[in-house]
């Protein structure tokens, strides 16, 4: 009899992993994802990326608002008698009473090298922290957030010029490949799960609005890391003449001036240490533009102090 697999995921990060399982013949019995959200424009309901790919693959999709105290979903999973649940950025904490509903438990593919960066935004926080490397961890889910034992780590070096979306795509492709090296061992009880060193745990808290506002007094390299870590969403911004302007790409340059001072016509801005040269930016509600094109239609002059 074929194994039954439950897949739980929501964002684009999860899609290559689900496709990999499906294309390699692993029987996904049901997919759980977050309910449709209203889009920013038009307020139409928009399915998650996992919802969309599941429909293309003709997989059953379930979208409960909550799992906790949800008798209907609890009974559905209990009666399914699945062998394994694979969770990839689902967006809900799996209640403790669900964890015994599959024969081999619930496995999480997490976007960090645990116990580093447990929590909601591991990729962003790793970039913002100027880490040298990141990766994925394949772990068993336990009651406490991202605290379960780990069977395997897979590392990549962090390129300081890449943003969160680019690193996320790298890790997603890596996870789609490496889950195939692990799933049979997990199903056959051959995988070895090793307890994390909880004393070394760090937490990747959810990105807050205050993370997005530019602080020109920090060193340029740290500001670049924040710009990259928050690109494309939510983006880093500064206020100029009551306009909110987002920076999407910048480089560090060896120049100096007063904190926040515009040093030249290329939109080089002095930081606490050195300076950044802004390469692309966006006025609120407008398109992202290269700096030269942006300044052709919006005036920020040399010598101004940005706050």
Secondary structure by P-SEA (a helix, b strand, c coil): cbbbbbbbbccccaaaaaaaaaaacccccbbbbccbbbccccccccccaaaaaaaaaccbbbbbccccccaaaaaaaaaacccbbbbccccccccccccccccccccccccccccccccccaaaaaaaacccbbbbbbcccccccccccccbbbbbbbcccccaaaaaaaaaaaaaaaaaacaaaaaaccbbbbbcccccbbbbcccccccccccccccaaaaaaaaaaaccccbbbbbcccbbbbbcbbbbcccccccccccccccccccccbbbbbcbbbccccccccaaaaaaccccccccccc
